[in-house]
Amino acid sequence: MRQKFTVESVLECPNLPGLPTVAMEVISLTREEDVNLREVASRVELDPALTARVLRTVNSAYFGLGKPVASIQRGIGYMGFNALVSLILGFSLVDMTRRRQDHFDFVGFWRRSTTAAATARRIAMRIADRIPEHHELTDEAFAAGLLQDIGMLPLQAADPERFRNAEQLAGNDHRVLSGYEREAFGFDHATVGAALARRWRLPESIIESIAHHHDGKSTDHPFVSRISFLASEIASAMLGPNINQELERAARLADGLFNIDEDQFRVLIQEVTSDAEEVARFFDVEQVDLQRVVQEAEQTAMQLQIDNRRREKQLEEQRDALVEEMSVDGLTGIYNRRFFDDQLHERFEQARRFRGTLGLLMIDVDHFKSINDDHGHPVGDLVLKECAARMGQIMRRDDVLCRYGGEEFVVLLPGASKREIATVAERLRIRVEDEPFLLTLGDQAPIAVTISVGGALASPDQDSTEPCDLLHAADGALYQAKREGRNQSCFVVANRIRQQDAA
């Protein structure tokens, strides 16, 4: 039967080594109300190796002292009790875990812990001026970051195989590990870590931050807990497999939690890549080159962005080509009826919005049925292609020439006046009639071709016309040109046609 655990039974596990006496005494002394700085220093000095490591750390560039300190008492006065306790705990725990021969990844554990500690301290330094009354925030944040995952050690010691299975299920994603721990043990490392910190009589703010470093929802100590939460997310991102996506998520959290904008977040990450290596050096922990990791991730993201832009451009070109293909008449190579219908409504609304005009010409190839009957449909197709080519030579820059259907063509003339519409209509008619069509099809003799043109003009902002009225007016004008003998152009004003119809 599978053993059931409680938080208490995990903490009482015989495989979990205890802290050195000096560490326990220092922690106990710092929790007293009338803590004596000299007495704390004297206890630390009972362990020469520990004293040397504390002094080496406090004198490092990380703490930025103006000049080196030679005594533990002065060092503690500078760094504060919380930082001292976290360092002593870190030194002791690293030494203990280094001697263990389990399958647990202690290097990865301390790599993440030191990264979280460096990150938490940098976040606290960035927001400390917003909460001036919280003078110990930076020290508390460092301790909270360093110890946030401490509960993993008792869980691993209590049942290495069960914990290893949870880790394997989580893969390299630390953010989902807690869920698999709860399935395996009934609780997670945050709960165990908070209980262990309470047993060690650590400050309540540290206990709360450990308990909530995966959600940041502590109400009693919100600042330290949220800092620890954000530090955990950033550490997971920087040491995880999806650094770019996870850092983007962490950046949004930083903005939401502390109003750290994108540029400030980028600077924060640069600072952490340097600090994490320094903190890892305090504890003789092998740290990855986070600066290189972040740079490579940025280069990958940049290349991905370039590739995405290239892909988007290709898709856009393909869409444009498809739209062009759907908008072009297959025979003549000019725009088709579908394109004309869209343009008619679009240009009409533009004219209405900007108080302009819109002209429309409807063109019919005269006696086209006879051309097909006398010469065959292939010749008729060539006639239509030549008509489109000749009329295209007459178009102004903004004019839109389309094949309307069969032997009919249309031209939209945005912003045209009555005179301009009449002029374009006549130029089109003359250009088609001017020279016989020399068709390259067998022994086909030149063919004389003419067109009839009907034109209409609308001023949408001045009258009540609609696109269909303009179309109807131009069609009526074309009918009149054909009725009066063909090979000529006629012109009307769209709103007059509508008034006549209403009458």
Backbone torsions as a table, in degrees:
resi	resn	phi	psi	omega
1	MET	NA	137.8	-176.3
2	ARG	-71.2	132.6	-177.4
3	GLN	-66.7	137.2	176.1
4	LYS	-97.1	138.3	-178.5
5	PHE	-113.0	152.8	165.1
6	THR	-120.2	166.4	178.4
7	VAL	-60.0	-40.0	-179.0
8	GLU	-65.1	-42.6	-178.9
9	SER	-66.1	-32.6	176.7
10	VAL	-66.2	-42.7	-178.8
11	LEU	-70.6	-22.2	179.1
12	GLU	-92.1	6.2	-177.3
13	CYS	-58.9	128.6	-179.0
14	PRO	-66.1	-19.9	179.3
15	ASN	-77.8	-8.3	-179.6
16	LEU	-90.4	110.6	-177.3
17	PRO	-69.0	149.7	178.7
18	GLY	-84.9	165.4	179.2
19	LEU	-77.3	152.9	175.3
20	PRO	-59.7	153.9	-177.2
21	THR	-58.8	-42.7	-178.8
22	VAL	-60.4	-42.8	-179.7
23	ALA	-62.6	-44.1	-179.4
24	MET	-65.4	-40.1	-179.7
25	GLU	-66.5	-41.8	179.1
26	VAL	-63.8	-44.5	178.9
27	ILE	-60.3	-43.7	-179.4
28	SER	-62.9	-44.4	-179.4
29	LEU	-63.4	-41.1	-177.2
30	THR	-69.2	-14.3	179.7
31	ARG	-91.0	-7.0	178.6
32	GLU	-73.6	147.8	-177.7
33	GLU	-62.8	-46.0	-179.9
34	ASP	-100.7	62.1	-176.8
35	VAL	-64.4	135.1	-178.0
36	ASN	-104.3	115.2	-176.3
37	LEU	-59.3	-40.8	-178.0
38	ARG	-65.4	-39.8	-178.3
39	GLU	-67.6	-40.4	177.5
40	VAL	-60.9	-44.0	-178.8
41	ALA	-63.0	-40.3	-178.6
42	SER	-65.8	-34.7	177.9
43	ARG	-67.4	-41.4	178.5
44	VAL	-61.7	-40.3	-176.0
45	GLU	-69.5	-10.7	174.6
46	LEU	-65.6	-21.1	178.8
47	ASP	-113.0	99.3	-176.9
48	PRO	-58.2	-40.1	-179.6
49	ALA	-64.6	-42.2	178.5
50	LEU	-65.1	-41.0	178.5
51	THR	-59.2	-44.1	-179.1
52	ALA	-64.1	-39.8	-178.3
53	ARG	-69.7	-38.7	178.4
54	VAL	-64.6	-45.8	-179.8
55	LEU	-65.6	-39.9	178.3
56	ARG	-61.2	-38.1	-178.2
57	THR	-71.2	-49.1	-176.6
58	VAL	-66.0	-26.6	178.7
59	ASN	-87.9	1.2	-179.4
60	SER	-74.1	164.3	179.1
61	ALA	-62.0	-21.9	-177.1
62	TYR	-60.5	-40.4	-179.0
63	PHE	-87.7	-14.4	170.5
64	GLY	63.3	40.5	177.6
65	LEU	-69.6	146.5	177.5
66	GLY	-64.8	-40.7	175.6
67	LYS	-144.1	153.9	-174.8
68	PRO	-63.0	150.6	173.6
69	VAL	-103.9	145.7	-175.5
70	ALA	-107.1	-10.1	-176.9
71	SER	-123.7	151.2	177.5
72	ILE	-63.5	-38.1	-178.1
73	GLN	-59.9	-46.4	178.1
74	ARG	-67.4	-37.2	178.4
75	GLY	-62.7	-43.1	178.6
76	ILE	-65.6	-39.9	179.0
77	GLY	-59.4	-32.3	179.8
78	TYR	-81.0	-47.7	-171.7
79	MET	-83.7	-23.7	-179.3
80	GLY	90.9	158.0	-175.3
81	PHE	-68.1	-38.4	-178.1
82	ASN	-63.1	-42.6	178.8
83	ALA	-66.1	-39.7	178.8
84	LEU	-61.4	-46.6	-178.6
85	VAL	-62.3	-43.3	-178.8
86	SER	-65.1	-37.1	178.3
87	LEU	-66.8	-46.0	-179.0
88	ILE	-63.6	-42.7	176.0
89	LEU	-61.3	-43.9	-179.3
90	GLY	-61.7	-47.9	178.6
91	PHE	-57.6	-46.3	-176.5
92	SER	-66.2	-44.9	-176.7
93	LEU	-69.7	-38.3	177.8
94	VAL	-61.8	-43.7	179.9
95	ASP	-63.0	-40.5	-179.1
96	MET	-66.8	-46.0	-176.5
97	THR	-71.0	-27.3	179.6
98	ARG	-66.3	-27.4	-179.8
99	ARG	-83.9	-11.5	-178.5
100	ARG	-77.6	150.0	-178.2
101	GLN	-115.8	24.4	-178.5
102	ASP	-73.6	173.9	176.6
103	HIS	-83.1	-1.8	179.2
104	PHE	-66.3	139.3	-178.7
105	ASP	-83.5	82.8	-178.3
106	PHE	-68.7	-33.3	177.8
107	VAL	-62.5	-47.0	178.3
108	GLY	-63.2	-37.6	179.1
109	PHE	-60.1	-50.7	-177.5
110	TRP	-74.4	-27.6	174.4
111	ARG	-61.5	-44.0	179.1
112	ARG	-69.6	-41.3	-178.2
113	SER	-63.2	-43.6	-179.6
114	THR	-69.7	-33.7	176.0
115	THR	-66.0	-43.5	178.8
116	ALA	-64.7	-38.3	179.2
117	ALA	-64.2	-47.2	179.0
118	ALA	-61.7	-40.2	-179.2
119	THR	-66.9	-46.2	-178.4
120	ALA	-60.6	-41.0	179.9
121	ARG	-64.9	-40.2	179.4
122	ARG	-67.1	-39.1	177.1
123	ILE	-62.3	-45.8	-179.6
124	ALA	-61.3	-41.4	178.9
125	MET	-62.6	-34.5	-177.2
126	ARG	-73.5	-31.3	-175.2
127	ILE	-108.0	-1.9	-173.3
128	ALA	-59.0	-33.3	-177.5
129	ASP	-69.3	-15.0	178.6
130	ARG	-82.4	-18.7	-179.6
131	ILE	-131.8	67.7	-171.9
132	PRO	-60.3	-25.4	-178.5
133	GLU	-70.9	-15.2	-177.4
134	HIS	-96.0	75.0	-172.3
135	HIS	-72.1	-17.5	-179.1
136	GLU	-99.9	11.7	-173.3
137	LEU	-59.0	-43.1	-176.8
138	THR	-63.5	-44.1	179.1
139	ASP	-65.9	-42.2	179.9
140	GLU	-64.1	-40.5	-179.3
141	ALA	-63.6	-43.0	179.0
142	PHE	-60.0	-47.3	179.8
143	ALA	-63.7	-41.8	-179.6
144	ALA	-63.3	-40.4	178.9
145	GLY	-67.5	-41.7	-177.5
146	LEU	-67.0	-35.9	-173.0
147	LEU	-102.6	3.6	-172.6
148	GLN	-60.4	-32.3	-178.0
149	ASP	-102.8	17.6	-174.5
150	ILE	-60.7	-25.1	179.9
151	GLY	-67.4	-15.0	177.0
152	MET	-66.5	-30.7	-177.5
153	LEU	-66.6	-48.1	176.1
154	PRO	-63.5	-38.4	179.0
155	LEU	-62.1	-43.5	-179.4
156	GLN	-66.7	-37.6	-179.6
157	ALA	-69.9	-35.1	-176.8
158	ALA	-68.9	-42.2	-179.3
159	ASP	-152.2	86.6	-176.1
160	PRO	-56.1	-40.8	-177.0
161	GLU	-67.7	-43.9	-179.8
162	ARG	-63.8	-41.7	179.6
163	PHE	-67.9	-39.0	179.2
164	ARG	-62.5	-38.4	177.5
165	ASN	-63.0	-41.4	178.5
166	ALA	-62.5	-42.4	178.6
167	GLU	-63.7	-40.9	-179.8
168	GLN	-64.9	-38.0	177.6
169	LEU	-66.3	-36.4	180.0
170	ALA	-75.5	-20.4	-177.4
171	GLY	65.2	-135.4	178.2
172	ASN	-96.1	9.1	-177.6
173	ASP	-95.7	96.3	-178.2
174	HIS	-63.7	-26.5	-176.1
175	ARG	-66.1	-24.2	-179.2
176	VAL	-101.4	-2.2	-177.3
177	LEU	-60.6	-39.8	-177.2
178	SER	-56.6	-39.0	179.8
179	GLY	-62.6	-43.0	179.4
180	TYR	-71.2	-31.3	175.0
181	GLU	-64.8	-41.6	179.5
182	ARG	-64.6	-36.6	176.3
183	GLU	-65.5	-37.1	-175.7
184	ALA	-81.4	-41.1	-172.6
185	PHE	-112.8	-21.4	-173.6
186	GLY	98.3	-5.6	178.4
187	PHE	-159.2	170.8	-175.7
188	ASP	-118.0	178.8	-175.3
189	HIS	-68.2	-23.3	176.6
190	ALA	-66.0	-42.4	179.0
191	THR	-66.2	-45.4	179.7
192	VAL	-65.9	-41.8	-179.0
193	GLY	-62.8	-40.3	178.3
194	ALA	-65.2	-40.4	178.7
195	ALA	-65.4	-39.7	178.4
196	LEU	-66.2	-41.6	179.0
197	ALA	-64.5	-36.0	177.0
198	ARG	-68.2	-37.9	177.3
199	ARG	-64.3	-34.2	177.9
200	TRP	-80.6	-1.9	179.8
201	ARG	60.7	41.6	174.6
202	LEU	-75.1	162.3	179.3
203	PRO	-56.4	147.9	-177.4
204	GLU	-61.1	-32.9	179.2
205	SER	-64.0	-36.7	178.1
206	ILE	-70.0	-42.4	178.7
207	ILE	-58.8	-46.9	-179.2
208	GLU	-65.1	-38.6	-179.2
209	SER	-67.7	-36.0	176.1
210	ILE	-65.4	-43.3	-178.7
211	ALA	-64.2	-31.1	-172.8
212	HIS	-117.6	23.8	-176.5
213	HIS	-73.9	-5.9	174.6
214	HIS	-104.7	-0.4	176.6
215	ASP	-140.5	-21.2	178.0
216	GLY	66.4	26.2	-170.9
217	LYS	-102.0	19.6	176.4
218	SER	-67.0	132.4	179.3
219	THR	-92.6	-25.8	-178.4
220	ASP	-79.1	-34.7	-179.2
221	HIS	-133.5	67.6	-171.6
222	PRO	-65.2	-38.7	-174.2
223	PHE	-66.1	-50.5	-178.1
224	VAL	-65.1	-39.4	-179.1
225	SER	-66.2	-41.3	179.2
226	ARG	-69.1	-36.8	176.0
227	ILE	-62.7	-45.6	179.6
228	SER	-62.5	-39.3	177.9
229	PHE	-62.0	-49.3	-179.8
230	LEU	-65.3	-38.9	178.1
231	ALA	-62.7	-38.5	177.5
232	SER	-63.4	-43.2	179.9
233	GLU	-64.8	-40.6	179.9
234	ILE	-68.8	-42.1	177.8
235	ALA	-61.9	-41.8	177.5
236	SER	-61.5	-39.2	-179.7
237	ALA	-67.3	-46.2	-173.9
238	MET	-72.1	-25.9	-178.2
239	LEU	-107.0	3.0	-178.0
240	GLY	-97.6	-179.3	-175.2
241	PRO	-82.2	-19.5	-175.4
242	ASN	-117.4	61.5	-170.1
243	ILE	-60.5	-41.2	-176.3
244	ASN	-65.8	-49.7	-179.6
245	GLN	-64.1	-41.4	-176.9
246	GLU	-71.8	-34.2	176.4
247	LEU	-68.7	-33.9	175.2
248	GLU	-63.0	-42.2	177.9
249	ARG	-64.5	-43.6	178.7
250	ALA	-63.1	-35.7	178.2
251	ALA	-63.7	-39.8	177.7
252	ARG	-66.2	-38.5	176.8
253	LEU	-63.8	-43.6	179.7
254	ALA	-59.2	-40.1	178.8
255	ASP	-67.4	-44.2	-178.4
256	GLY	-69.8	-37.1	-176.4
257	LEU	-82.1	-41.4	-170.4
258	PHE	-132.6	11.7	-178.7
259	ASN	55.6	37.7	174.0
260	ILE	-88.9	110.7	-174.1
261	ASP	-77.4	-180.0	-173.6
262	GLU	-61.0	-44.2	-179.7
263	ASP	-66.1	-42.7	178.6
264	GLN	-64.1	-37.4	179.6
265	PHE	-65.6	-40.0	179.2
266	ARG	-61.9	-41.6	177.4
267	VAL	-65.2	-41.1	179.1
268	LEU	-57.8	-44.4	-179.6
269	ILE	-64.7	-39.0	177.4
270	GLN	-62.7	-40.4	178.4
271	GLU	-65.6	-40.8	-177.2
272	VAL	-65.8	-38.7	-178.5
273	THR	-60.1	-31.0	177.3
274	SER	-82.6	-44.4	-177.0
275	ASP	-64.7	-40.3	-175.5
276	ALA	-61.1	-37.3	177.8
277	GLU	-65.7	-38.9	-180.0
278	GLU	-67.5	-44.3	-179.9
279	VAL	-64.1	-42.1	178.4
280	ALA	-60.3	-34.3	179.5
281	ARG	-66.2	-32.5	177.4
282	PHE	-55.2	-41.3	-172.8
283	PHE	-100.2	11.9	-179.5
284	ASP	55.0	42.1	179.6
285	VAL	-103.5	136.8	177.2
286	GLU	-74.4	119.0	-179.1
287	GLN	-109.3	145.9	175.0
288	VAL	-74.0	160.8	178.3
289	ASP	-79.3	85.9	-175.5
290	LEU	-63.6	-32.8	178.7
291	GLN	-61.5	-43.8	178.0
292	ARG	-67.3	-39.9	179.2
293	VAL	-59.9	-46.4	-179.2
294	VAL	-67.2	-41.7	179.1
295	GLN	-61.8	-44.3	178.6
296	GLU	-63.7	-38.4	178.2
297	ALA	-64.8	-40.8	178.7
298	GLU	-64.3	-41.5	178.4
299	GLN	-64.3	-40.3	177.4
300	THR	-63.3	-43.1	179.4
301	ALA	-63.9	-39.4	179.1
302	MET	-64.8	-44.0	179.0
303	GLN	-65.0	-38.9	178.1
304	LEU	-63.5	-38.9	178.6
305	GLN	-64.7	-42.7	177.8
306	ILE	-62.2	-45.3	179.7
307	ASP	-62.5	-40.5	179.6
308	ASN	-65.0	-41.4	178.4
309	ARG	-63.9	-41.0	178.6
310	ARG	-63.7	-41.6	179.8
311	ARG	-66.0	-41.0	178.4
312	GLU	-63.6	-39.5	179.1
313	LYS	-65.1	-41.4	178.0
314	GLN	-62.7	-43.0	178.4
315	LEU	-64.0	-39.9	178.9
316	GLU	-63.9	-42.0	178.2
317	GLU	-64.6	-38.7	177.7
318	GLN	-65.9	-41.1	177.3
319	ARG	-63.6	-43.5	179.8
320	ASP	-62.4	-41.0	179.6
321	ALA	-64.3	-38.8	179.5
322	LEU	-67.5	-43.0	177.9
323	VAL	-62.4	-42.5	178.3
324	GLU	-60.9	-42.8	-179.8
325	GLU	-64.0	-38.8	-179.7
326	MET	-74.7	-18.6	-175.9
327	SER	-98.5	-6.3	-173.5
328	VAL	-107.1	138.0	176.1
329	ASP	-72.0	127.9	-174.3
330	GLY	-66.0	-26.7	-177.2
331	LEU	-85.7	-51.4	-170.9
332	THR	-93.8	-19.1	-179.2
333	GLY	82.5	0.2	175.2
334	ILE	-97.3	177.9	-178.4
335	TYR	-64.3	154.0	-176.6
336	ASN	-102.4	-174.4	-176.9
337	ARG	-63.7	-40.4	-179.9
338	ARG	-60.3	-44.8	179.0
339	PHE	-64.5	-40.3	179.4
340	PHE	-61.1	-45.7	-179.2
341	ASP	-58.1	-42.9	178.6
342	ASP	-65.3	-44.8	-177.2
343	GLN	-67.8	-35.2	179.8
344	LEU	-58.9	-49.2	-179.2
345	HIS	-68.9	-40.3	-178.7
346	GLU	-65.7	-48.2	-179.2
347	ARG	-67.8	-32.4	178.4
348	PHE	-64.5	-44.0	179.7
349	GLU	-67.5	-35.6	176.0
350	GLN	-62.2	-43.7	179.3
351	ALA	-63.4	-38.3	178.8
352	ARG	-67.0	-43.1	-175.7
353	ARG	-68.0	-39.7	-174.5
354	PHE	-104.0	15.6	175.9
355	ARG	56.5	45.4	179.4
356	GLY	-109.6	-164.0	179.6
357	THR	-125.2	163.0	175.4
358	LEU	-140.9	122.9	177.8
359	GLY	-102.5	154.3	179.4
360	LEU	-141.6	130.3	173.7
361	LEU	-112.5	132.7	171.0
362	MET	-111.9	130.3	-170.5
363	ILE	-125.6	136.0	178.6
364	ASP	-128.5	132.5	176.3
365	VAL	-74.1	122.2	-175.9
366	ASP	-66.9	136.8	174.4
367	HIS	52.5	39.5	-177.0
368	PHE	-66.9	-32.0	179.0
369	LYS	-61.9	-37.7	178.6
370	SER	-66.3	-36.3	177.3
371	ILE	-61.7	-44.9	178.5
372	ASN	-64.7	-41.6	-177.8
373	ASP	-68.7	-40.2	-174.8
374	ASP	-81.9	-34.0	-171.8
375	HIS	-118.0	-11.0	-179.5
376	GLY	97.7	156.1	-177.3
377	HIS	-65.3	-34.9	176.2
378	PRO	-58.2	-39.1	176.8
379	VAL	-67.2	-40.7	177.6
380	GLY	-58.6	-39.8	177.9
381	ASP	-63.4	-41.2	178.3
382	LEU	-64.7	-34.8	177.5
383	VAL	-64.0	-44.1	179.4
384	LEU	-63.5	-41.2	179.3
385	LYS	-64.2	-41.2	-179.7
386	GLU	-68.7	-39.9	176.9
387	CYS	-58.8	-46.2	-180.0
388	ALA	-61.8	-41.2	-178.9
389	ALA	-64.9	-44.2	-178.4
390	ARG	-67.9	-41.7	-179.8
391	MET	-67.6	-32.8	178.4
392	GLY	-62.5	-27.0	179.3
393	GLN	-70.5	-20.5	-176.3
394	ILE	-91.2	-18.6	-171.8
395	MET	-62.0	139.6	171.5
396	ARG	-81.2	174.9	-172.1
397	ARG	-59.5	-42.4	-175.1
398	ASP	-95.1	-1.7	-179.4
399	ASP	-73.0	149.1	-177.7
400	VAL	-123.1	112.5	-180.0
401	LEU	-99.6	130.1	-178.9
402	CYS	-138.0	153.5	169.3
403	ARG	-89.3	121.8	-174.9
404	TYR	-83.5	-30.2	-179.0
405	GLY	150.3	140.9	-179.8
406	GLY	58.5	-124.5	179.1
407	GLU	-99.8	16.5	-178.0
408	GLU	-101.4	139.8	176.0
409	PHE	-125.5	158.3	176.2
410	VAL	-135.5	152.5	176.4
411	VAL	-134.4	126.0	172.3
412	LEU	-94.0	134.4	-178.4
413	LEU	-125.9	85.2	-179.2
414	PRO	-63.3	135.8	174.7
415	GLY	72.1	10.2	-176.4
416	ALA	-78.0	152.3	172.0
417	SER	-94.9	172.1	177.7
418	LYS	-59.9	-42.2	-179.3
419	ARG	-63.6	-43.0	-178.6
420	GLU	-65.1	-38.3	179.1
421	ILE	-63.7	-44.8	179.8
422	ALA	-63.9	-38.1	-179.7
423	THR	-66.0	-46.6	180.0
424	VAL	-63.0	-40.8	-179.8
425	ALA	-60.0	-44.2	-179.7
426	GLU	-69.7	-38.2	178.3
427	ARG	-64.1	-38.5	176.8
428	LEU	-63.6	-47.1	-177.7
429	ARG	-61.2	-43.7	-177.7
430	ILE	-69.2	-38.2	-177.8
431	ARG	-63.8	-34.7	179.2
432	VAL	-75.2	-41.4	-175.7
433	GLU	-76.3	-25.8	-167.0
434	ASP	-55.4	-42.8	-176.8
435	GLU	-130.4	139.9	175.2
436	PRO	-60.3	154.3	-178.6
437	PHE	-83.6	114.1	176.3
438	LEU	-92.1	102.1	-172.3
439	LEU	-98.5	130.8	-177.8
440	THR	-87.6	72.0	179.1
441	LEU	-142.7	97.7	-179.5
442	GLY	61.1	-134.8	-179.6
443	ASP	-98.6	27.4	-175.8
444	GLN	-60.1	124.6	177.3
445	ALA	-75.6	156.5	177.4
446	PRO	-55.4	145.6	-179.3
447	ILE	-120.6	133.4	174.8
448	ALA	-84.3	124.7	-177.5
449	VAL	-125.5	138.7	174.3
450	THR	-130.4	165.0	178.2
451	ILE	-132.7	155.8	171.3
452	SER	-111.5	141.1	-173.8
453	VAL	-129.8	132.4	173.1
454	GLY	-118.7	129.9	-177.3
455	GLY	-121.1	149.5	177.5
456	ALA	-143.9	154.9	-179.1
457	LEU	-131.8	136.6	176.9
458	ALA	-127.4	144.0	172.4
459	SER	-119.7	85.8	-169.5
460	PRO	-57.0	-29.9	-177.7
461	ASP	-82.6	-11.3	-176.3
462	GLN	-108.8	-16.3	-179.8
463	ASP	-135.2	-179.3	-174.1
464	SER	-101.9	24.0	-179.2
465	THR	-71.8	157.9	174.9
466	GLU	-125.6	168.4	179.8
467	PRO	-53.8	-38.6	-179.7
468	CYS	-66.3	-29.9	178.0
469	ASP	-68.3	-40.5	178.7
470	LEU	-63.8	-43.1	179.2
471	LEU	-63.7	-43.1	179.8
472	HIS	-64.6	-39.3	-179.4
473	ALA	-65.5	-45.4	179.8
474	ALA	-65.1	-37.7	178.0
475	ASP	-64.4	-38.8	177.2
476	GLY	-65.6	-38.8	178.3
477	ALA	-66.4	-39.4	176.9
478	LEU	-62.6	-43.0	178.9
479	TYR	-60.1	-40.6	179.2
480	GLN	-64.1	-41.4	179.4
481	ALA	-62.4	-39.8	179.3
482	LYS	-71.0	-37.9	-179.3
483	ARG	-67.5	-29.2	-177.3
484	GLU	-90.5	9.4	171.6
485	GLY	124.9	-1.0	178.9
486	ARG	66.6	178.1	-177.9
487	ASN	49.3	45.9	176.8
488	GLN	-156.1	171.6	179.7
489	SER	-124.4	145.0	176.3
490	CYS	-128.8	154.1	-174.6
491	PHE	-138.0	140.9	175.0
492	VAL	-139.0	167.4	172.6
493	VAL	-102.9	131.4	-168.7
494	ALA	-59.2	-42.4	-174.7
495	ASN	-70.5	-22.7	177.9
496	ARG	-71.7	-40.1	176.8
497	ILE	-58.8	-43.5	-178.3
498	ARG	-63.8	-40.0	179.0
499	GLN	-65.8	-37.6	178.1
500	GLN	-64.5	-43.3	179.0
501	ASP	-62.7	-39.9	179.2
502	ALA	-64.9	-35.9	179.7
503	ALA	-68.4	NA	NA
